[in-house]
Amino acid sequence: MSDDKKSFTVSDRRHFTAEGRARETEPAFDPPPPAPRPEPEAARTTEASDLDDQGADGGEGDLPPFPSDLLGLIGSLATQATVLLAGDPATRRPPAPPELEAVRSIIALLDVLHAKTANNRDPQEERVLDAVRYELKMAYVARTRAGGA
């Protein structure tokens, strides 16, 4: 070992100061740009490819299109699992029990998605997928230990 002292720097990467104000050095979270708006109906021709983005009544709804990327898929699966964990309080009194086997299948599907998309995810997709998998697994274990109720 040499007696040379190695220097290092510590940089504070937090987005907020101790007082709660946003730091000036780094930009705060930048939301993704909004999805492009569809063309006006008059500029479009009716083709089979156009029918896939129209609602069941043939017209376009006011809702933006569902994202057809990895984050959209993860969000959809997480929503389904959350609903299945909660049971269905509207159908019965007392509420229907959670569907734990369906939740277990969705968790397994997210695990497969994690393995198959390794090295192809951007940092945001990585964080979201890891967080959703962790939260669903913890909720599943909690519901299983509580006897499914």
Long-range contacts (C-beta under 8 A, 24 or more apart in sequence): 34-64, 35-64, 35-65, 35-67, 70-117, 70-121, 70-125, 70-129, 71-124, 71-125, 71-128, 73-113, 74-110, 74-113, 74-125, 74-128, 74-129, 74-132, 75-128, 77-106, 77-109, 77-110, 77-132, 78-132, 78-135, 78-136, 80-106, 81-106, 81-107, 81-136, 82-136, 82-139, 85-136, 85-139, 85-140, 85-143, 97-148, 97-149, 98-143, 98-148, 98-149, 100-140, 100-143, 100-144, 100-148, 103-136, 103-139, 103-140, 103-143, 104-140, 106-136, 107-133, 107-136, 107-137, 107-140, 110-136
